[in-house]
Structure formats: structure tokens, C-alpha cells
Amino acid sequence: MRAVIYERREIENGSLLLKTLGESGKIKNFKIPGILKSKTRNSYFLAPATLWEFTLAGNDREVVTPKEYSLVHAPYDFNTGYRELTRIRELLNPLAGLKPGLEIAPLFDDIVQTLYDWHCGDEVLENVLINRFYLGFLRHMGLLHYLPECVHCGAVLGETAQYHLFSGSICTTCLRRQIYRENEFLPNRWIRDCLENPPANGIFSREQESAFRQKILNFLKIST
């Protein structure tokens, strides 16, 4: 089975525990026994944001030791610097909110496509890909319902409409009549542009990137 590693940590006896998202869209935990103490095996490439092919022995336990594993794709050179690795780890942050038992196959397809599109050092492209993945994640989780009409009155939305993370798209007239928590709003056109046609020059200004993604992560903590 193919799976993307999104977290790794050392456990007992020099072993590694890998948290992965499998091609079925389910979380799979793999144990690689003793690899950190091995003189013949290298743990360096078992890194977050890499895609692997794991050969299993047919069991479905909570933590599985694969028979074999081989690297399929890495979106970065393994000599890549700290900044680039920090950026790609940011891409993986929403996966930490996934609960065991969920099965969302389109989520796996999205993360794999993003990793193949990724080019370390291209900050504009990185921003577009991260934003697109975060919003796609919300949609696959059933937490984002984008419509071109206001969820309250049905009016066709203009450029000044807002997207409320809990309620949906809201026109300016209804916005004045409703009471919301301000920090759960995003400009509606950002949602639209990202889902329909991500612009090549990014979706937000550099100053807005961090705040946007933090809103999404905070929302996931409340909703999952």
C-alpha cells in the first residue's frame, strides 16, 4: 500500500513510529524496529512529507511492522535547508487533526498531488499549494460548504462578501444583521479563487498567510 508519512518519532529500542495517511484515506501507524541503532539500515529518508510503498503481512493491527518499504517520491532534496523543511511541515499540519477510523480517499489524492507539485524555495507556489490543501482538507472533512449565494437570503455574492467558517458565505446585508465571532471570517473571494482557480501569484498577501492558516487550524481543533 502507498502512504504519506506526516509524523515520525523515536520509540523504545531505537525504533521509529511513523504516522501515515494511506491510499484508502485512513491513518496507518508503522513501526520500524531498531532502525535508529542499525549499522546497515538508514532512517534518514523515512521523513515527513515523503510517499512510500509499504508491503504488509496482511494484519490490521493499530501499529503494523511492514515486511518491506520503498521510497516512491520525496518533494525535496534531502540536503534541503531548515526553512524549506519548515514550510513543508506546515503543509502537513492539518493531518494531525485526523481521528483514527476516518476514511477519506480524496484527501490522500490531494496530498500526493501537492507533494508532486511542490518546489522547495518557490515561496509563491508553496503558499498557493498550502492554502489549496488546507481548504480542500476542510471540504473533504465536510466543514466547508462554499456556495456562490448567501446562506441566509440567497443573494448572489459580490466581492465584499465574507465566508464564515461555521455558517458559510454571507452577503454584506445579512452580515450587518447577524452576530458572529469576527475571527472566524475569511474573504469569500479567497475561498472561491482557491477552490475554482487558484491564482498563480498566491491567494493572500505574505502578511495574511500565517493568520489564515492559524484560523483554519483553530477551526479544526473545535470541529474534529
Buried (B, 14 or more C-beta within 10 A) or exposed (E): BBBBBBBBEEEEEBBBBBBBBBBBBBBBBBBBBBBBEEEEEEBEEBBBBBBBBBEBEEEEEEEBBBEEBEEBBBBBEEEBEEEBBEBBBBBBBBBEBBEEEBEBEEBBBBBBBBBEBBEBEEBEBBBBBBBBBBBBBBBBBEBBEBEEBBBBEEBEBEEEBBBBBEBBBBBEEBBEEEEBEEEBBBBBBBBBBBBEEBEEEBBBEEEBBEEBBEBBBEBBEEEE
